Amino acid sequence: MGNGQGVGGIYIAGHRGMVGSAIRRALESAGEANVLSATSKDLDLRNATAVDEFLAANRPTQVYLAAAKVGGIQANNAYPAEFIHDNLAIQDNVIHAAWRHGVQRLLFLGSSCIYPRDTKQPMREEVLLTGPLEPTNEPYAIAKVAGIKLCESYNRQYGTDFRSVMPTNLYGPGDNFDLETSHVLPALIRKTHEARVTGAESIPVWGSGRPMREFLHVDDMAAACVHVMNLDRATWQAHTDPRCSHLNVGTGEDLSIGDLARLVADVVGFEGQLAFDPDRPDGTPRKLLDVSRLKGLGWQASIGLREGIEQTYQWYLENPA
């Protein structure tokens, strides 16, 4: 199943996804030749036996756990059982097998939706589990909280070096542009492009346009993941708490959905109207991450939002569905 150079190396779970593929690009550009992967056809991460056998055969030294079932508000509302079940199964199987087979270091990728809906902004890591979650993505968020606590628990009981990073809203090459299951930014890019091509006078935008969101280019996320993975253990432990060990990954800047829609329209060249639909859910009012811990560890984002949207739109044009 593995396509690396035998026993050892770095395993990326979810290497075909937007984040996993970006991590692979980052590793390969840095000269890492022994990158292991397996397609979902070859390895169902929801199958504990299959995951255990894969890690037993390949014995990677590092694991990036980027595999997950993801989607926007509509998908979370439509498939709550799949979002909690599949993500819990993937995380449990990979983390447990990583411990069983001596993985030296694992990095678990979560989501900023783990934080309480109405918590103080920007959100610090310490506010985890201090209030109710946003109802529209609660099943997914609970699964991600469980992933963090799995890593912390294995570290406490078994002395493993399992780390967690919580990204803000991600976008970029390889994103999902399916209007039924995509997140807000790729959905806006597709709707705006199609409106420009067809000459439509307006495009629908879910909600009021008032919620504030932060966006991080996936190549920045990949760079942050590699940076965090390669920190020596003493440095990592000095900047985290055993019972609050995850790190936020973001830009530290946000904008309203309305301003985002106007920026996308400008990049795409659409001159029509934006038709906001207040009957559609807004989701969490604001989601801005405090990224001071990660900056203290020597990393910060470098790709500006307009530049990133321009790159993503170009990728969308070159990769029609």
QUIPEKA-V930213 format. One record per pair of residues at least 12 apart in sequence whose ideal C-beta (glycine too) atoms are under 7 Angstrom apart, sorted by the first residue. I is the first residue (numbers start at 1). J is the second residue. Records with the same first field share a line. If there is no record, write none. Layout:
I: J / J
This chain:
1: 38 / 42 / 43 / 54
2: 36 / 38 / 58
3: 36 / 37
4: 34 / 35 / 36
5: 33 / 34
7: 58 / 59
8: 34 / 59 / 60 / 61
9: 34 / 35 / 36 / 60 / 61
10: 27 / 32 / 34 / 35 / 36 / 60 / 62
11: 36 / 58 / 60 / 63
12: 24 / 35 / 37 / 64 / 66
13: 45 / 63 / 64 / 65 / 66 / 67 / 94
14: 66 / 67 / 68
15: 37
16: 39
17: 66 / 67
18: 170 / 172 / 174 / 175 / 218
19: 66 / 109 / 170 / 218 / 221 / 222
20: 66 / 67
21: 174
22: 172 / 218 / 219 / 221 / 222
23: 64 / 66 / 222 / 225 / 226
25: 222
26: 222 / 223 / 226
27: 226
36: 58 / 60
38: 54
45: 67 / 90 / 93 / 94
46: 86 / 89 / 90
48: 93
51: 93 / 94 / 97
52: 97 / 100
55: 97 / 98 / 101
56: 101
59: 101 / 102
60: 103
61: 103 / 104
62: 103 / 104 / 105 / 229
63: 94 / 98 / 103 / 106
64: 107 / 225
65: 91 / 94 / 106 / 107 / 108 / 109
66: 109
67: 90
68: 87 / 90
69: 82 / 83 / 86 / 87
71: 181
72: 181 / 182 / 183 / 184 / 187
73: 136 / 281 / 283
74: 180
75: 181
76: 136 / 137 / 140
77: 136
80: 139
83: 139 / 140 / 143
84: 139 / 140 / 142 / 143
87: 140 / 143 / 144
88: 143 / 146
91: 143 / 146 / 147 / 150
92: 150
95: 150 / 151 / 154 / 162
99: 154 / 158 / 160
104: 161
105: 161 / 229
106: 162 / 163
107: 163 / 165 / 225 / 228 / 229
108: 147 / 148 / 151 / 162 / 163 / 164
109: 165 / 167
110: 144 / 147 / 148 / 164 / 165 / 166 / 246
111: 144 / 166 / 167
112: 166 / 167 / 168 / 287 / 289
113: 134 / 137 / 140 / 141
114: 128 / 141 / 144 / 145 / 166
115: 127 / 128
116: 130 / 131 / 132 / 133
117: 132 / 133 / 134 / 284
118: 131
119: 131
121: 286 / 288
122: 252 / 288 / 289 / 290
123: 288 / 289 / 290
124: 290
125: 244 / 246 / 247 / 248 / 293
126: 244
128: 145 / 244
134: 283 / 284
136: 281 / 283
147: 164
148: 164 / 246
151: 163 / 164 / 245
152: 242 / 243 / 245
155: 242
156: 242
161: 233
163: 228 / 236 / 245
164: 245 / 246
165: 224 / 225 / 228 / 246 / 247 / 249
166: 246 / 247 / 248 / 249
167: 216 / 221 / 249 / 250
168: 214 / 215 / 216 / 249 / 250 / 287 / 289
169: 183 / 185 / 213 / 214 / 215 / 216
170: 216 / 218 / 221
171: 185 / 186 / 215 / 217 / 218 / 308 / 312
172: 217 / 218 / 219 / 308 / 312
173: 218 / 312 / 315
175: 312
177: 189 / 190 / 316 / 321
184: 213 / 257
185: 215 / 260
188: 260 / 261 / 264
189: 264 / 268 / 312 / 313 / 316
191: 203
192: 264 / 265 / 268 / 270
193: 268
195: 270 / 272
196: 268 / 269 / 270
200: 272
201: 272 / 273
202: 272 / 273 / 274 / 275
203: 272 / 274 / 275
204: 275 / 277
205: 261 / 274 / 275 / 276 / 277
206: 277 / 280
207: 257 / 276 / 277 / 278 / 280 / 281 / 282
208: 276 / 278 / 282
209: 256 / 257 / 258 / 261 / 276
210: 256 / 258 / 282
211: 256 / 257 / 282 / 283 / 284 / 285 / 286
212: 254 / 255 / 256 / 286 / 288
213: 254 / 257 / 260 / 287
214: 250 / 251 / 253 / 254 / 287 / 288 / 289
215: 305
216: 249 / 250 / 251 / 301
217: 303 / 308
219: 303
220: 301 / 302 / 303
221: 249
224: 249 / 294 / 299
227: 299
228: 247
231: 297
235: 297
239: 293 / 296 / 297
247: 293 / 294
248: 289 / 290 / 291 / 293 / 294
249: 291 / 294
250: 289 / 291
251: 301
252: 289 / 291
254: 288
261: 274
262: 274
263: 306 / 309
264: 309
267: 306 / 309 / 310 / 313
268: 313
